[in-house]
Amino acid sequence: MTAIEKHKINVLCPGSLWKKVEALGYDSPTKAVITAFEKLIEHQELGSYQEVLGSK
């Protein structure tokens, strides 16, 4: 079995934002951040930001 490379990050999040994230059912900052990163990548792969970035 190969080890999965991981990167530790440290983020300060406004309490009001975290309360909204918890209200969505996330009980772990790690789970919330991984889900958010996956969504960012998914949107980029789908071309969702092309218009915003000015490329067509």
Secondary structure as a PSIPRED ss2 file (coil, helix, strand):
# PSIPRED VFORMAT (PSIPRED V4.0)

   1 M C   1.000  0.000  0.000
   2 T C   1.000  0.000  0.000
   3 A C   1.000  0.000  0.000
   4 I C   1.000  0.000  0.000
   5 E C   1.000  0.000  0.000
   6 K C   1.000  0.000  0.000
   7 H C   1.000  0.000  0.000
   8 K C   1.000  0.000  0.000
   9 I C   1.000  0.000  0.000
  10 N C   1.000  0.000  0.000
  11 V C   1.000  0.000  0.000
  12 L C   1.000  0.000  0.000
  13 C C   1.000  0.000  0.000
  14 P C   1.000  0.000  0.000
  15 G H   0.000  1.000  0.000
  16 S H   0.000  1.000  0.000
  17 L H   0.000  1.000  0.000
  18 W H   0.000  1.000  0.000
  19 K H   0.000  1.000  0.000
  20 K H   0.000  1.000  0.000
  21 V H   0.000  1.000  0.000
  22 E H   0.000  1.000  0.000
  23 A H   0.000  1.000  0.000
  24 L C   1.000  0.000  0.000
  25 G C   1.000  0.000  0.000
  26 Y C   1.000  0.000  0.000
  27 D C   1.000  0.000  0.000
  28 S C   1.000  0.000  0.000
  29 P H   0.000  1.000  0.000
  30 T H   0.000  1.000  0.000
  31 K H   0.000  1.000  0.000
  32 A H   0.000  1.000  0.000
  33 V H   0.000  1.000  0.000
  34 I H   0.000  1.000  0.000
  35 T H   0.000  1.000  0.000
  36 A H   0.000  1.000  0.000
  37 F H   0.000  1.000  0.000
  38 E H   0.000  1.000  0.000
  39 K H   0.000  1.000  0.000
  40 L H   0.000  1.000  0.000
  41 I H   0.000  1.000  0.000
  42 E H   0.000  1.000  0.000
  43 H H   0.000  1.000  0.000
  44 Q H   0.000  1.000  0.000
  45 E H   0.000  1.000  0.000
  46 L H   0.000  1.000  0.000
  47 G C   1.000  0.000  0.000
  48 S C   1.000  0.000  0.000
  49 Y C   1.000  0.000  0.000
  50 Q H   0.000  1.000  0.000
  51 E H   0.000  1.000  0.000
  52 V H   0.000  1.000  0.000
  53 L H   0.000  1.000  0.000
  54 G C   1.000  0.000  0.000
  55 S C   1.000  0.000  0.000
  56 K C   1.000  0.000  0.000
